[in-house]
Amino acid sequence: MYAKFTNKIGDFIRYHKKSPIWPSIKLAASINRPYMGWLVGNGAAINFWRDTWATKIPVQEYIEMPQSM
């Protein structure tokens, strides 16, 4: 970490070092964007509370909502 924020004589740098990784990430994102998307539930209708998103359990069960919602 010390080498990342200091120059060869030990003074803190006063400029911004660009990351060589971000241009590649942005390029990959722009190429892949048309192929990314969500398929929630059966794809015909989305129910935020009852569909499973990041886990196999619906949001409704995590927060103990009444079934009427």
C-alpha positions as CSV (number, residue, x, y, z in Angstrom):
1,M,0.0,0.0,0.0
2,Y,2.8,2.4,0.8
3,A,4.2,2.1,-2.7
4,K,0.8,2.7,-4.2
5,F,0.5,6.2,-2.6
6,T,4.1,7.4,-2.5
7,N,6.8,8.2,-5.0
8,K,10.3,6.8,-5.1
9,I,11.6,9.2,-2.4
10,G,8.7,8.5,-0.1
11,D,6.6,11.6,-0.6
12,F,2.9,11.1,-1.0
13,I,1.7,11.5,-4.6
14,R,-0.5,14.5,-5.4
15,Y,-2.1,13.1,-8.6
16,H,-4.5,10.4,-9.6
17,K,-3.2,7.1,-10.9
18,K,-5.5,5.6,-13.5
19,S,-6.4,1.9,-13.1
20,P,-5.5,-0.3,-16.1
21,I,-8.4,-2.6,-15.2
22,W,-11.4,-0.3,-15.5
23,P,-11.2,0.3,-19.3
24,S,-11.3,-3.5,-19.9
25,I,-14.3,-3.9,-17.5
26,K,-16.2,-1.1,-19.3
27,L,-15.4,-2.6,-22.7
28,A,-16.6,-6.1,-21.6
29,A,-19.8,-4.6,-20.1
30,S,-20.6,-2.8,-23.3
31,I,-20.1,-5.9,-25.4
32,N,-22.1,-8.2,-23.0
33,R,-24.9,-5.7,-22.3
34,P,-27.3,-6.9,-25.1
35,Y,-27.0,-10.5,-23.7
36,M,-27.7,-9.7,-20.0
37,G,-31.1,-9.6,-18.4
38,W,-33.4,-11.0,-15.8
39,L,-35.9,-13.9,-16.0
40,V,-38.0,-13.7,-12.9
41,G,-40.5,-16.4,-12.0
42,N,-42.0,-17.8,-15.2
43,G,-41.2,-14.7,-17.2
44,A,-44.9,-13.9,-17.8
45,A,-45.4,-11.7,-14.7
46,I,-43.2,-10.4,-11.9
47,N,-44.2,-10.4,-8.3
48,F,-41.5,-8.7,-6.2
49,W,-42.6,-10.3,-3.0
50,R,-43.3,-13.8,-4.1
51,D,-40.6,-14.4,-6.8
52,T,-37.2,-15.7,-5.9
53,W,-34.4,-13.2,-6.7
54,A,-30.9,-13.9,-5.4
55,T,-31.8,-17.0,-3.3
56,K,-34.3,-19.9,-3.5
57,I,-36.5,-18.2,-0.9
58,P,-39.0,-15.4,-1.8
59,V,-38.5,-12.0,-0.2
60,Q,-41.9,-12.4,1.4
61,E,-40.6,-15.3,3.6
62,Y,-37.5,-13.3,4.7
63,I,-39.5,-10.5,6.3
64,E,-42.4,-12.6,7.4
65,M,-45.1,-10.7,5.5
66,P,-48.7,-11.7,5.7
67,Q,-49.8,-14.0,2.8
68,S,-52.5,-11.5,1.8
69,M,-49.9,-9.1,0.3
